[in-house]
Amino acid sequence: MKRAFAIFGLVGLVGCFLPLVPGISLFDVRAFDAMSVYLVMAAFAVPMLLGLSAKLPAAAKAGAVGCFAYLLFYKFGFDTFDLVIHGSIGAKAIGIAAVGGLVSSLASFAETD
């Protein structure tokens, strides 16, 4: 499962550079609110790096859950569904990666080493 949330983190990070709406990506919006954009990118990058590590302790799994939960419950909220349904390819990648990453990082607690 740790490889799964690493892949979802990579998909979300790549989605930050793809268009949310035609012509504008999340990375292009950093001129208006740079800290928010960098926090979203970090919330995708941290689980990606944690999932690529050799040994994954429970604290690292909790960190991945925290990153994806920040994206779903604090940053995007119910707008995640709007990202997936109405957005362009980058918005779809970000929304699917956030939902799939949270599910796979929560499921990683169920597997044994």
MOPAC internal coordinates of N, CA, C and O (Angstrom, degrees):
PM7 1SCF
backbone

  N    0.0000 0     0.00 0     0.00 0    0    0    0
  C    1.4448 1     0.00 0     0.00 0    1    0    0
  C    1.5249 1   112.55 1     0.00 0    2    1    0
  O    1.2310 1   120.85 1   153.21 1    3    2    1
  N    1.3233 1   115.99 1   -26.79 1    3    2    1
  C    1.4638 1   116.71 1  -178.59 1    5    3    2
  C    1.5187 1   111.11 1   -66.62 1    6    5    3
  O    1.2310 1   119.97 1   149.66 1    7    6    5
  N    1.3121 1   117.66 1   -30.34 1    7    6    5
  C    1.4671 1   119.79 1   175.29 1    9    7    6
  C    1.5228 1   110.87 1   -69.26 1   10    9    7
  O    1.2310 1   120.80 1   148.91 1   11   10    9
  N    1.3352 1   116.08 1   -31.09 1   11   10    9
  C    1.4649 1   119.82 1   179.97 1   13   11   10
  C    1.5213 1   110.96 1   -65.71 1   14   13   11
  O    1.2310 1   119.99 1   132.41 1   15   14   13
  N    1.3378 1   117.63 1   -47.59 1   15   14   13
  C    1.4595 1   115.90 1  -179.93 1   17   15   14
  C    1.5149 1   112.62 1   -75.62 1   18   17   15
  O    1.2310 1   119.97 1   162.98 1   19   18   17
  N    1.3311 1   117.65 1   -17.02 1   19   18   17
  C    1.4676 1   119.52 1   170.30 1   21   19   18
  C    1.5218 1   110.01 1   -69.02 1   22   21   19
  O    1.2310 1   120.51 1   140.31 1   23   22   21
  N    1.3212 1   116.64 1   -39.69 1   23   22   21
  C    1.4662 1   120.27 1   178.47 1   25   23   22
  C    1.5244 1   110.55 1   -68.50 1   26   25   23
  O    1.2310 1   120.10 1   138.33 1   27   26   25
  N    1.3286 1   117.41 1   -41.67 1   27   26   25
  C    1.4646 1   119.68 1   177.11 1   29   27   26
  C    1.5290 1   111.18 1   -63.84 1   30   29   27
  O    1.2310 1   119.95 1   144.03 1   31   30   29
  N    1.3173 1   117.71 1   -35.97 1   31   30   29
  C    1.4588 1   120.26 1   175.31 1   33   31   30
  C    1.5158 1   111.99 1   -64.44 1   34   33   31
  O    1.2310 1   120.54 1   140.00 1   35   34   33
  N    1.3309 1   116.58 1   -40.00 1   35   34   33
  C    1.4640 1   120.73 1   177.61 1   37   35   34
  C    1.5200 1   111.31 1   -66.37 1   38   37   35
  O    1.2310 1   120.29 1   137.66 1   39   38   37
  N    1.3279 1   117.04 1   -42.34 1   39   38   37
  C    1.4698 1   120.78 1   178.83 1   41   39   38
  C    1.5272 1   110.03 1   -62.29 1   42   41   39
  O    1.2310 1   120.11 1   137.31 1   43   42   41
  N    1.3191 1   117.40 1   -42.69 1   43   42   41
  C    1.4591 1   120.64 1   178.75 1   45   43   42
  C    1.5207 1   112.64 1   -66.28 1   46   45   43
  O    1.2310 1   120.84 1   141.31 1   47   46   45
  N    1.3352 1   116.00 1   -38.69 1   47   46   45
  C    1.4672 1   119.35 1   178.82 1   49   47   46
  C    1.5272 1   111.27 1   -66.89 1   50   49   47
  O    1.2310 1   120.26 1   139.35 1   51   50   49
  N    1.3064 1   117.11 1   -40.65 1   51   50   49
  C    1.4675 1   120.48 1   176.53 1   53   51   50
  C    1.5251 1   110.04 1   -66.90 1   54   53   51
  O    1.2310 1   120.43 1   143.64 1   55   54   53
  N    1.3471 1   116.78 1   -36.36 1   55   54   53
  C    1.4615 1   120.82 1   178.54 1   57   55   54
  C    1.5157 1   113.17 1   -63.36 1   58   57   55
  O    1.2310 1   119.95 1   157.09 1   59   58   57
  N    1.3172 1   117.70 1   -22.91 1   59   58   57
  C    1.4642 1   120.49 1   177.05 1   61   59   58
  C    1.5258 1   112.09 1   -67.92 1   62   61   59
  O    1.2310 1   120.28 1   157.30 1   63   62   61
  N    1.3146 1   117.07 1   -22.70 1   63   62   61
  C    1.4606 1   121.25 1  -179.30 1   65   63   62
  C    1.5276 1   112.76 1   -99.01 1   66   65   63
  O    1.2310 1   120.22 1   169.60 1   67   66   65
  N    1.3362 1   117.18 1   -10.40 1   67   66   65
  C    1.4601 1   121.92 1   177.20 1   69   67   66
  C    1.5241 1   109.12 1   -89.93 1   70   69   67
  O    1.2310 1   119.76 1   -19.97 1   71   70   69
  N    1.3424 1   118.07 1   160.03 1   71   70   69
  C    1.4704 1   119.87 1  -175.21 1   73   71   70
  C    1.5283 1   113.71 1   -65.92 1   74   73   71
  O    1.2310 1   120.91 1   -49.07 1   75   74   73
  N    1.3373 1   115.87 1   130.93 1   75   74   73
  C    1.4633 1   121.29 1   171.49 1   77   75   74
  C    1.5214 1   110.02 1   -77.32 1   78   77   75
  O    1.2310 1   121.58 1   132.30 1   79   78   77
  N    1.2969 1   114.59 1   -47.70 1   79   78   77
  C    1.4626 1   124.02 1   170.11 1   81   79   78
  C    1.5181 1   105.46 1  -124.69 1   82   81   79
  O    1.2310 1   118.97 1   -19.97 1   83   82   81
  N    1.3176 1   119.56 1   160.03 1   83   82   81
  C    1.4666 1   118.89 1  -176.66 1   85   83   82
  C    1.5324 1   113.42 1   -53.65 1   86   85   83
  O    1.2310 1   121.44 1   -63.54 1   87   86   85
  N    1.3180 1   114.84 1   116.46 1   87   86   85
  C    1.4561 1   120.97 1   176.09 1   89   87   86
  C    1.5140 1   116.47 1    98.00 1   90   89   87
  O    1.2310 1   119.07 1   167.71 1   91   90   89
  N    1.3204 1   119.39 1   -12.29 1   91   90   89
  C    1.4668 1   121.51 1  -176.41 1   93   91   90
  C    1.5268 1   109.31 1  -131.47 1   94   93   91
  O    1.2310 1   121.04 1   -57.21 1   95   94   93
  N    1.3145 1   115.62 1   122.79 1   95   94   93
  C    1.4594 1   120.31 1   175.34 1   97   95   94
  C    1.5302 1   109.52 1  -102.48 1   98   97   95
  O    1.2310 1   120.95 1    -9.35 1   99   98   97
  N    1.3142 1   115.79 1   170.65 1   99   98   97
  C    1.4619 1   119.74 1   177.36 1  101   99   98
  C    1.5278 1   110.21 1   -65.01 1  102  101   99
  O    1.2310 1   120.51 1   144.87 1  103  102  101
  N    1.3112 1   116.63 1   -35.13 1  103  102  101
  C    1.4586 1   120.28 1   179.74 1  105  103  102
  C    1.5286 1   111.18 1   -67.27 1  106  105  103
  O    1.2310 1   119.80 1   150.25 1  107  106  105
  N    1.3354 1   117.99 1   -29.75 1  107  106  105
  C    1.4634 1   121.40 1   177.43 1  109  107  106
  C    1.5295 1   111.71 1   -70.37 1  110  109  107
  O    1.2310 1   119.79 1   155.51 1  111  110  109
  N    1.3145 1   118.01 1   -24.49 1  111  110  109
  C    1.4585 1   122.57 1  -177.19 1  113  111  110
  C    1.5235 1   111.35 1   -79.91 1  114  113  111
  O    1.2310 1   119.88 1   173.72 1  115  114  113
  N    1.3175 1   117.83 1    -6.28 1  115  114  113
  C    1.4667 1   120.48 1  -176.78 1  117  115  114
  C    1.5188 1   112.84 1   -62.66 1  118  117  115
  O    1.2310 1   119.94 1   161.96 1  119  118  117
  N    1.3250 1   117.72 1   -18.04 1  119  118  117
  C    1.4637 1   119.81 1   177.17 1  121  119  118
  C    1.5264 1   111.22 1   -67.09 1  122  121  119
  O    1.2310 1   119.97 1   153.67 1  123  122  121
  N    1.3177 1   117.67 1   -26.33 1  123  122  121
  C    1.4566 1   121.77 1  -179.10 1  125  123  122
  C    1.5251 1   112.61 1   -91.74 1  126  125  123
  O    1.2310 1   120.45 1   140.57 1  127  126  125
  N    1.3471 1   116.75 1   -39.43 1  127  126  125
  C    1.4638 1   120.85 1  -177.26 1  129  127  126
  C    1.5286 1   107.99 1  -146.61 1  130  129  127
  O    1.2310 1   120.59 1  -100.36 1  131  130  129
  N    1.3161 1   116.48 1    79.64 1  131  130  129
  C    1.4591 1   121.69 1  -172.56 1  133  131  130
  C    1.5292 1   112.32 1   -66.75 1  134  133  131
  O    1.2310 1   119.64 1   138.92 1  135  134  133
  N    1.3153 1   118.29 1   -41.08 1  135  134  133
  C    1.4571 1   120.46 1  -175.92 1  137  135  134
  C    1.5265 1   111.35 1   -63.81 1  138  137  135
  O    1.2310 1   120.23 1   138.87 1  139  138  137
  N    1.3079 1   117.16 1   -41.13 1  139  138  137
  C    1.4598 1   121.07 1   179.52 1  141  139  138
  C    1.5265 1   111.38 1   -64.58 1  142  141  139
  O    1.2310 1   120.38 1   139.05 1  143  142  141
  N    1.3087 1   116.87 1   -40.95 1  143  142  141
  C    1.4703 1   121.00 1   179.08 1  145  143  142
  C    1.5182 1   110.62 1   -66.42 1  146  145  143
  O    1.2310 1   120.33 1   137.19 1  147  146  145
  N    1.3101 1   116.97 1   -42.81 1  147  146  145
  C    1.4644 1   119.76 1  -179.72 1  149  147  146
  C    1.5320 1   111.83 1   -68.95 1  150  149  147
  O    1.2310 1   120.09 1   148.30 1  151  150  149
  N    1.3327 1   117.43 1   -31.70 1  151  150  149
  C    1.4684 1   120.01 1   176.23 1  153  151  150
  C    1.5264 1   111.17 1   -68.23 1  154  153  151
  O    1.2310 1   120.01 1   141.25 1  155  154  153
  N    1.3205 1   117.59 1   -38.75 1  155  154  153
  C    1.4640 1   120.69 1   176.84 1  157  155  154
  C    1.5202 1   109.87 1   -64.96 1  158  157  155
  O    1.2310 1   120.40 1   136.75 1  159  158  157
  N    1.3123 1   116.83 1   -43.25 1  159  158  157
  C    1.4626 1   120.19 1   179.30 1  161  159  158
  C    1.5266 1   111.05 1   -65.42 1  162  161  159
  O    1.2310 1   120.10 1   141.64 1  163  162  161
  N    1.3173 1   117.42 1   -38.36 1  163  162  161
  C    1.4672 1   120.52 1   177.91 1  165  163  162
  C    1.5228 1   111.13 1   -68.99 1  166  165  163
  O    1.2310 1   120.28 1   145.46 1  167  166  165
  N    1.3430 1   117.06 1   -34.54 1  167  166  165
  C    1.4607 1   120.13 1   179.17 1  169  167  166
  C    1.5247 1   111.45 1   -67.94 1  170  169  167
  O    1.2310 1   119.43 1   158.22 1  171  170  169
  N    1.3089 1   118.70 1   -21.78 1  171  170  169
  C    1.4631 1   121.48 1   172.49 1  173  171  170
  C    1.5315 1   111.55 1   -89.74 1  174  173  171
  O    1.2310 1   120.17 1   147.18 1  175  174  173
  N    1.3153 1   117.27 1   -32.82 1  175  174  173
  C    1.4720 1   120.38 1  -175.76 1  177  175  174
  C    1.5277 1   112.32 1   -74.84 1  178  177  175
  O    1.2310 1   119.65 1   143.23 1  179  178  177
  N    1.3102 1   118.28 1   -36.77 1  179  178  177
  C    1.4738 1   121.00 1  -177.95 1  181  179  178
  C    1.5271 1   111.83 1   -62.93 1  182  181  179
  O    1.2310 1   118.53 1   130.38 1  183  182  181
  N    1.3619 1   120.40 1   -49.62 1  183  182  181
  C    1.4673 1   118.12 1   177.35 1  185  183  182
  C    1.5285 1   112.99 1   -64.73 1  186  185  183
  O    1.2310 1   120.65 1   148.53 1  187  186  185
  N    1.3321 1   116.36 1   -31.47 1  187  186  185
  C    1.4579 1   119.08 1   177.49 1  189  187  186
  C    1.5249 1   110.27 1   -62.04 1  190  189  187
  O    1.2310 1   120.34 1   133.96 1  191  190  189
  N    1.3147 1   116.95 1   -46.04 1  191  190  189
  C    1.4601 1   120.40 1   179.89 1  193  191  190
  C    1.5224 1   111.93 1   -69.98 1  194  193  191
  O    1.2310 1   120.03 1   144.21 1  195  194  193
  N    1.3237 1   117.54 1   -35.79 1  195  194  193
  C    1.4600 1   120.35 1   177.62 1  197  195  194
  C    1.5248 1   111.35 1   -66.99 1  198  197  195
  O    1.2310 1   120.42 1   141.85 1  199  198  197
  N    1.3178 1   116.80 1   -38.15 1  199  198  197
  C    1.4535 1   120.19 1  -179.98 1  201  199  198
  C    1.5116 1   113.79 1   -69.97 1  202  201  199
  O    1.2310 1   120.17 1   157.66 1  203  202  201
  N    1.3113 1   117.27 1   -22.34 1  203  202  201
  C    1.4622 1   121.02 1   179.19 1  205  203  202
  C    1.5254 1   112.91 1   -87.50 1  206  205  203
  O    1.2310 1   120.05 1   174.80 1  207  206  205
  N    1.3317 1   117.52 1    -5.20 1  207  206  205
  C    1.4647 1   120.36 1  -179.98 1  209  207  206
  C    1.5235 1   110.27 1   -74.37 1  210  209  207
  O    1.2310 1   120.62 1   -20.24 1  211  210  209
  N    1.3338 1   116.41 1   159.76 1  211  210  209
  C    1.4615 1   121.05 1  -175.94 1  213  211  210
  C    1.5302 1   111.48 1   -72.35 1  214  213  211
  O    1.2310 1   119.73 1   130.82 1  215  214  213
  N    1.3033 1   118.11 1   -49.18 1  215  214  213
  C    1.4662 1   122.68 1  -178.32 1  217  215  214
  C    1.5169 1   107.77 1  -116.44 1  218  217  215
  O    1.2310 1   120.44 1   -44.84 1  219  218  217
  N    1.3167 1   116.76 1   135.16 1  219  218  217
  C    1.4568 1   120.69 1  -176.09 1  221  219  218
  C    1.5254 1   110.05 1  -121.19 1  222  221  219
  O    1.2310 1   120.03 1   -78.45 1  223  222  221
  N    1.3460 1   117.54 1   101.55 1  223  222  221
  C    1.4686 1   119.34 1   178.15 1  225  223  222
  C    1.5250 1   111.20 1   -73.55 1  226  225  223
  O    1.2310 1   121.02 1    -9.07 1  227  226  225
  N    1.3026 1   115.66 1   170.93 1  227  226  225
  C    1.4690 1   121.02 1  -177.68 1  229  227  226
  C    1.5253 1   111.70 1   -64.14 1  230  229  227
  O    1.2310 1   119.94 1   147.53 1  231  230  229
  N    1.3193 1   117.72 1   -32.47 1  231  230  229
  C    1.4659 1   119.85 1   179.18 1  233  231  230
  C    1.5235 1   111.18 1   -66.65 1  234  233  231
  O    1.2310 1   119.90 1   144.64 1  235  234  233
  N    1.3257 1   117.80 1   -35.36 1  235  234  233
  C    1.4581 1   120.66 1   177.54 1  237  235  234
  C    1.5230 1   110.63 1   -69.51 1  238  237  235
  O    1.2310 1   120.51 1   142.77 1  239  238  237
  N    1.3298 1   116.63 1   -37.23 1  239  238  237
  C    1.4637 1   120.03 1   175.99 1  241  239  238
  C    1.5227 1   110.32 1   -63.79 1  242  241  239
  O    1.2310 1   120.47 1   139.37 1  243  242  241
  N    1.3177 1   116.71 1   -40.63 1  243  242  241
  C    1.4650 1   120.92 1   177.75 1  245  243  242
  C    1.5245 1   110.94 1   -65.77 1  246  245  243
  O    1.2310 1   120.09 1   145.07 1  247  246  245
  N    1.3116 1   117.43 1   -34.93 1  247  246  245
  C    1.4630 1   120.77 1   175.95 1  249  247  246
  C    1.5163 1   111.82 1   -64.67 1  250  249  247
  O    1.2310 1   120.51 1   140.33 1  251  250  249
  N    1.3246 1   116.63 1   -39.67 1  251  250  249
  C    1.4663 1   120.31 1   177.37 1  253  251  250
  C    1.5239 1   110.87 1   -66.54 1  254  253  251
  O    1.2310 1   120.37 1   139.54 1  255  254  253
  N    1.3212 1   116.90 1   -40.46 1  255  254  253
  C    1.4668 1   120.66 1   176.52 1  257  255  254
  C    1.5312 1   109.54 1   -62.25 1  258  257  255
  O    1.2310 1   120.37 1   138.56 1  259  258  257
  N    1.3239 1   116.90 1   -41.44 1  259  258  257
  C    1.4590 1   120.88 1   179.15 1  261  259  258
  C    1.5184 1   113.10 1   -63.43 1  262  261  259
  O    1.2310 1   120.56 1   140.56 1  263  262  261
  N    1.3238 1   116.53 1   -39.44 1  263  262  261
  C    1.4722 1   119.96 1   179.44 1  265  263  262
  C    1.5195 1   111.18 1   -66.04 1  266  265  263
  O    1.2310 1   120.43 1   132.70 1  267  266  265
  N    1.3317 1   116.79 1   -47.30 1  267  266  265
  C    1.4628 1   119.21 1  -179.77 1  269  267  266
  C    1.5282 1   111.51 1   -70.43 1  270  269  267
  O    1.2310 1   119.91 1   147.59 1  271  270  269
  N    1.3248 1   117.78 1   -32.41 1  271  270  269
  C    1.4628 1   120.44 1   176.93 1  273  271  270
  C    1.5251 1   110.64 1   -68.80 1  274  273  271
  O    1.2310 1   119.84 1   143.95 1  275  274  273
  N    1.3215 1   117.92 1   -36.05 1  275  274  273
  C    1.4681 1   121.03 1   174.77 1  277  275  274
  C    1.5251 1   109.82 1   -58.48 1  278  277  275
  O    1.2310 1   120.83 1   135.46 1  279  278  277
  N    1.3270 1   116.02 1   -44.54 1  279  278  277
  C    1.4599 1   119.48 1  -178.83 1  281  279  278
  C    1.5247 1   111.69 1   -65.82 1  282  281  279
  O    1.2310 1   120.70 1   134.65 1  283  282  281
  N    1.3219 1   116.26 1   -45.35 1  283  282  281
  C    1.4629 1   119.12 1  -174.83 1  285  283  282
  C    1.5174 1   113.44 1   -76.26 1  286  285  283
  O    1.2310 1   119.92 1   134.12 1  287  286  285
  N    1.3085 1   117.77 1   -45.88 1  287  286  285
  C    1.4530 1   119.92 1  -170.39 1  289  287  286
  C    1.5208 1   113.74 1   -94.39 1  290  289  287
  O    1.2310 1   119.75 1   152.72 1  291  290  289
  N    1.3229 1   118.09 1   -27.28 1  291  290  289
  C    1.4592 1   119.65 1  -177.70 1  293  291  290
  C    1.5313 1   111.75 1  -103.51 1  294  293  291
  O    1.2310 1   120.41 1   128.08 1  295  294  293
  N    1.3116 1   116.83 1   -51.92 1  295  294  293
  C    1.4560 1   120.34 1  -172.48 1  297  295  294
  C    1.5266 1   112.56 1   -76.09 1  298  297  295
  O    1.2310 1   120.16 1   125.88 1  299  298  297
  N    1.3319 1   117.30 1   -54.12 1  299  298  297
  C    1.4627 1   119.88 1  -174.85 1  301  299  298
  C    1.5238 1   113.05 1   -98.73 1  302  301  299
  O    1.2310 1   119.49 1   143.63 1  303  302  301
  N    1.3042 1   118.58 1   -36.37 1  303  302  301
  C    1.4621 1   121.76 1   179.13 1  305  303  302
  C    1.5190 1   112.16 1    60.88 1  306  305  303
  O    1.2310 1   120.81 1    44.49 1  307  306  305
  N    1.3252 1   116.06 1  -135.51 1  307  306  305
  C    1.4650 1   120.04 1   179.75 1  309  307  306
  C    1.5281 1   111.82 1   -73.90 1  310  309  307
  O    1.2310 1   119.76 1   169.37 1  311  310  309
  N    1.3199 1   118.07 1   -10.63 1  311  310  309
  C    1.4591 1   121.13 1   177.52 1  313  311  310
  C    1.5193 1   112.37 1   -71.90 1  314  313  311
  O    1.2310 1   119.76 1   172.91 1  315  314  313
  N    1.3201 1   118.05 1    -7.09 1  315  314  313
  C    1.4627 1   120.78 1   176.80 1  317  315  314
  C    1.5193 1   110.20 1   -60.63 1  318  317  315
  O    1.2310 1   120.23 1   140.29 1  319  318  317
  N    1.3161 1   117.17 1   -39.71 1  319  318  317
  C    1.4572 1   120.41 1   178.42 1  321  319  318
  C    1.5192 1   111.12 1   -66.19 1  322  321  319
  O    1.2310 1   120.01 1   143.46 1  323  322  321
  N    1.3313 1   117.59 1   -36.54 1  323  322  321
  C    1.4597 1   120.63 1   175.94 1  325  323  322
  C    1.5222 1   111.43 1   -66.37 1  326  325  323
  O    1.2310 1   120.51 1   144.38 1  327  326  325
  N    1.3372 1   116.63 1   -35.62 1  327  326  325
  C    1.4636 1   119.67 1   176.33 1  329  327  326
  C    1.5224 1   110.92 1   -60.21 1  330  329  327
  O    1.2310 1   120.73 1   134.39 1  331  330  329
  N    1.3172 1   116.20 1   -45.61 1  331  330  329
  C    1.4571 1   120.58 1  -176.17 1  333  331  330
  C    1.5231 1   111.34 1   -72.13 1  334  333  331
  O    1.2310 1   119.91 1   139.79 1  335  334  333
  N    1.3181 1   117.78 1   -40.21 1  335  334  333
  C    1.4605 1   120.38 1  -174.33 1  337  335  334
  C    1.5243 1   112.33 1   -81.63 1  338  337  335
  O    1.2310 1   119.84 1   134.48 1  339  338  337
  N    1.3214 1   117.90 1   -45.52 1  339  338  337
  C    1.4635 1   120.76 1  -171.08 1  341  339  338
  C    1.5230 1   114.57 1  -104.70 1  342  341  339
  O    1.2310 1   119.40 1   169.02 1  343  342  341
  N    1.3046 1   118.76 1   -10.98 1  343  342  341
  C    1.4580 1   120.67 1  -174.39 1  345  343  342
  C    1.5110 1   113.64 1   -84.29 1  346  345  343
  O    1.2310 1   121.47 1    -6.54 1  347  346  345
  N    1.2997 1   114.79 1   173.46 1  347  346  345
  C    1.4617 1   121.57 1   176.30 1  349  347  346
  C    1.5317 1   108.92 1   -84.09 1  350  349  347
  O    1.2310 1   119.78 1    13.34 1  351  350  349
  N    1.3101 1   118.03 1  -166.66 1  351  350  349
  C    1.4619 1   122.41 1  -172.00 1  353  351  350
  C    1.5295 1   112.59 1   -63.09 1  354  353  351
  O    1.2310 1   119.59 1   143.53 1  355  354  353
  N    1.3123 1   118.38 1   -36.47 1  355  354  353
  C    1.4561 1   120.97 1   178.62 1  357  355  354
  C    1.5148 1   112.17 1   -68.53 1  358  357  355
  O    1.2310 1   120.42 1   140.37 1  359  358  357
  N    1.3268 1   116.79 1   -39.63 1  359  358  357
  C    1.4555 1   120.99 1   178.55 1  361  359  358
  C    1.5211 1   110.93 1   -66.99 1  362  361  359
  O    1.2310 1   120.58 1   140.75 1  363  362  361
  N    1.3255 1   116.49 1   -39.25 1  363  362  361
  C    1.4631 1   120.02 1   177.23 1  365  363  362
  C    1.5259 1   110.94 1   -63.96 1  366  365  363
  O    1.2310 1   120.80 1   137.89 1  367  366  365
  N    1.3321 1   116.08 1   -42.11 1  367  366  365
  C    1.4689 1   120.15 1   179.45 1  369  367  366
  C    1.5237 1   111.17 1   -64.50 1  370  369  367
  O    1.2310 1   119.81 1   138.64 1  371  370  369
  N    1.3157 1   117.97 1   -41.36 1  371  370  369
  C    1.4619 1   121.64 1   179.88 1  373  371  370
  C    1.5281 1   110.67 1   -66.37 1  374  373  371
  O    1.2310 1   120.10 1   134.92 1  375  374  373
  N    1.3265 1   117.41 1   -45.08 1  375  374  373
  C    1.4575 1   120.88 1  -178.87 1  377  375  374
  C    1.5167 1   112.63 1   -65.73 1  378  377  375
  O    1.2310 1   120.22 1   134.21 1  379  378  377
  N    1.3239 1   117.19 1   -45.79 1  379  378  377
  C    1.4615 1   120.78 1  -179.78 1  381  379  378
  C    1.5231 1   110.54 1   -67.53 1  382  381  379
  O    1.2310 1   120.16 1   141.51 1  383  382  381
  N    1.3198 1   117.30 1   -38.49 1  383  382  381
  C    1.4626 1   120.40 1   179.09 1  385  383  382
  C    1.5234 1   111.78 1   -66.32 1  386  385  383
  O    1.2310 1   120.01 1   142.75 1  387  386  385
  N    1.3118 1   117.59 1   -37.25 1  387  386  385
  C    1.4696 1   120.02 1   179.46 1  389  387  386
  C    1.5257 1   111.03 1   -67.54 1  390  389  387
  O    1.2310 1   120.24 1   135.10 1  391  390  389
  N    1.3218 1   117.14 1   -44.90 1  391  390  389
  C    1.4697 1   120.21 1  -179.19 1  393  391  390
  C    1.5281 1   110.45 1   -69.64 1  394  393  391
  O    1.2310 1   120.59 1   131.11 1  395  394  393
  N    1.3276 1   116.47 1   -48.89 1  395  394  393
  C    1.4605 1   120.04 1   179.81 1  397  395  394
  C    1.5091 1   112.92 1   -64.53 1  398  397  395
  O    1.2310 1   120.04 1   144.29 1  399  398  397
  N    1.3120 1   117.52 1   -35.71 1  399  398  397
  C    1.4555 1   120.95 1   178.03 1  401  399  398
  C    1.5059 1   112.65 1   -66.31 1  402  401  399
  O    1.2310 1   120.34 1   139.90 1  403  402  401
  N    1.3341 1   116.96 1   -40.10 1  403  402  401
  C    1.4644 1   119.36 1   178.14 1  405  403  402
  C    1.5304 1   110.74 1   -66.12 1  406  405  403
  O    1.2310 1   120.45 1   137.48 1  407  406  405
  N    1.3191 1   116.75 1   -42.52 1  407  406  405
  C    1.4619 1   119.98 1  -179.83 1  409  407  406
  C    1.5280 1   110.77 1   -65.44 1  410  409  407
  O    1.2310 1   120.20 1   134.74 1  411  410  409
  N    1.3206 1   117.22 1   -45.26 1  411  410  409
  C    1.4679 1   119.58 1  -178.24 1  413  411  410
  C    1.5214 1   112.41 1   -71.08 1  414  413  411
  O    1.2310 1   119.83 1   147.03 1  415  414  413
  N    1.3161 1   117.92 1   -32.97 1  415  414  413
  C    1.4703 1   118.35 1   177.76 1  417  415  414
  C    1.5228 1   111.44 1   -73.56 1  418  417  415
  O    1.2310 1   119.92 1   147.38 1  419  418  417
  N    1.3246 1   117.75 1   -32.62 1  419  418  417
  C    1.4662 1   119.64 1   173.48 1  421  419  418
  C    1.5249 1   110.74 1   -69.52 1  422  421  419
  O    1.2310 1   120.23 1   143.50 1  423  422  421
  N    1.3208 1   117.16 1   -36.50 1  423  422  421
  C    1.4647 1   120.93 1   178.60 1  425  423  422
  C    1.5297 1   112.05 1   -70.88 1  426  425  423
  O    1.2310 1   120.02 1   159.48 1  427  426  425
  N    1.3139 1   117.56 1   -20.52 1  427  426  425
  C    1.4580 1   119.73 1   179.47 1  429  427  426
  C    1.5240 1   112.21 1   -67.54 1  430  429  427
  O    1.2310 1   120.01 1   159.43 1  431  430  429
  N    1.3268 1   117.59 1   -20.57 1  431  430  429
  C    1.4676 1   120.24 1   175.86 1  433  431  430
  C    1.5266 1   111.58 1   -70.23 1  434  433  431
  O    1.2310 1   120.19 1   157.48 1  435  434  433
  N    1.3241 1   117.24 1   -22.52 1  435  434  433
  C    1.4625 1   120.53 1  -176.89 1  437  435  434
  C    1.5198 1   113.11 1   -81.32 1  438  437  435
  O    1.2310 1   120.11 1   157.26 1  439  438  437
  N    1.3357 1   117.40 1   -22.74 1  439  438  437
  C    1.4614 1   119.12 1  -177.90 1  441  439  438
  C    1.5200 1   110.93 1   -83.28 1  442  441  439
  O    1.2310 1   121.15 1   -28.17 1  443  442  441
  N    1.3158 1   115.41 1   151.83 1  443  442  441
  C    1.4637 1   121.34 1   179.26 1  445  443  442
  C    1.5164 1   109.48 1  -105.20 1  446  445  443
  O    1.2310 1   120.40 1   -21.02 1  447  446  445
  N    1.3023 1   116.83 1   158.98 1  447  446  445
  C    1.4683 1   121.00 1  -179.44 1  449  447  446
  C    1.4921 1   111.47 1   -85.04 1  450  449  447
  O    1.2310 1   120.10 1   180.00 1  451  450  449

